[in-house]
């Protein structure tokens, strides 16, 4: 966040520098004064990362929208594993929920990592599977979606949990000729009015469940690790998206490409970033890269959302930019996505 953006945020809220400093202190528990805020606005001092994260959330917050909740759906996908799809899904969902939106996170990956990262213990996942209350059962028409949705520890964020049972759906769905490719869209149609945004964490494949996710989505976000094999995967994935647009879901749009796990000190990573910009930068939105940082592995090991553990974690600017782009596309922010 630049000093100009900080000043614009303060002025939009009608606050003096003294009042803005008081607001920052309330959010962070610190004791900053008007002089320190002035140094941030003029660029003489960099924003501390915990302050930056909270101000990015503040920037996303809007007064209650007069628009109906549209249930806008974004699928996070790429057929290659290890590109931070789950980290992207849960941190984006977290940012959107903390900004005052009602968000439904759909875990469409049999590994179920998004489920445990938003607070559902592994033991509960086993119990939910045995009770027929995970995505697989809803997708196959065995359980109503309302009986599957769970609240999380984050206000405004609900989750449709997943488990290894979902792996069977890739073979079972094609045998259901009535709604083999639209089952998830039909499920979500019943709950869209309750949510501002639905985020789908896709599996690292192009199976029937992923095709269902893309058919249900308004937007697709493509996380791409800064390495050659992931870049090749993006081309193949975008070809699949184009086929979905032509055959099943003409409203589907590519929200953008998110470079992930980037180490700017590595020559290969810098080269891969240049390749991503060269290949797609003119036609697609390429979001600011998420740097490689140990806190993501630590959060994954602890089964928590990274930004919930540390709102100033490296990459928070990237997730804020994605949230801004999505909310702008929905008509809920006046700023353009480029402003982020």
ABEGO torsion letter per residue (X at the ends): XBAAAAAAAAAAAGBBAAAAAAAAAAAAGBBBBAAAAAAAAAGABBBBAAAAAAAAAAAABBBBBABBBAGBBBBBBBABBGAGAAAAAAAAAAAAAAAGBBBBBBBABAAGAAAAAAGBBAAAAAAAAAAGABAAAAAAGABBAAAABBBBABBGBBBBBBBAAAAAAAAAAAABAAAAAAAAAAAAAAAAAABABBBBBBBBBABAAAAAAAAABABBBBBBBBBAAAAAAAAAAAAAAAAAAAAABAABBBAEBBBBGBBAABAAAAAAAAAAAAAAAAABBBBBBBBBBAAAAAAAAAGBBAAAABAABBGAAAAAAAAAAAAAAAGABABBAAAX
